[in-house]
Amino acid sequence: MTSARRSLTLLLSSALVSVPASAASYFYAVGSNNHIYEVSDTGVQRDVRDLSGLVGATAVNGAAFDAGRSQFFFSVPGSGSSNGSLWYWNQATNATPVSLGLLPTARPDNGAYWDGAYWYVQQGTTTLHRIALNYDLAGNPTGLGTASTATLLHTPTLSGGDLWFGDIVIKGLSGTSATLYGATAAGNQFFSATLTNGALSGNLSTTFLGTVGSGAVDKMQLSFDSAGSTLYGHAYDSGQWFTINPANGTLSASLFTTLTAGVSNGFQDMGGASASPTPSAGVPERGPWLALLSVTLVSLVLARRRR
């Protein structure tokens, strides 16, 4: 009987640790209603933070995520030609977002984080911006540091609507190098560029990889999962989610759809993914079978003990 109880206990423990919690991904994005949304890799959508009282009604954009520090960055557009500002929100604590200062341009509509810096391509141009971030000893951003730029060289050359971007994402390869992936707004160019740490300068060649999206799948927002292994895409026009082959831009079948509350479009921009949800948002359902299995096994163990 003792052996049976031990076997059931081991089985229960094995079932609990087999849950893919460590492989979970919680993606963070900004909506056109100036709310931050969390979307699990199973398609569970949660509204985790209302920014409108802080930043006003103009739609924020340029989302980026530092997964190592659980810091989500977003840009607030400037009025007219005025410079926009960069803000950050601590995803792990759900603290009130903080402004870090003015950006070099009025409106970043895409963004990425890498190498202690915020990156974006200036819309209507081929200019890549790198904005270094200043930190305190605890690793909290305190303001914006040195800004630098490089000109992206595309083949075929970008022109017209292709000078407007859906999004960029950066995958770190080491402490000193990374690959930037970008998608133009209509998906006509999906490209990559090799980055090295430190300030930008001069020209930066890109590699044409293929197309991502179409007229029906427009303004693709990009993010790797929390493990940095799978590239996801979210279409602004339809709210559909896909996985993307980073070698050629090929899309999977639609995985699920999420929309900004009250409207029929998806999110303005995706920043990145965490392996843990935002505290106040709760934990998205990872499979009801686990709860049922756990209760059943515990009941069996208790029944054995009563005999």
Buried (B, 14 or more C-beta within 10 A) or exposed (E): EEEEBEEBEEBBEEBEEEBEEEEBBBBBBBBBBBBBBBBBBEEBBBBBBEBEEBBEEBBBBBBBBBBEBBBBBBBBBBEEEEBBBBBBBBBBEBEEBBEBBBBBBBBBBBBBBBBBBBBBBBBEBBBBBBBBBBBEEEEBBEEBBEBBBBBBBBEEEBEEEBBBBBBBBBBBEEEEEBBBBBBBBBBBBBBBBEBEBEEBEEEBEBEEBBBBBEEEBBBBBBBBBBEEEBBBBBBBBBBBBBBBBBEEBBBEEEBBBBBBEEEEBBBBBBBBBBBBBBEEBEBBEBEEEBEEBBEEBEEBBEEEEEE
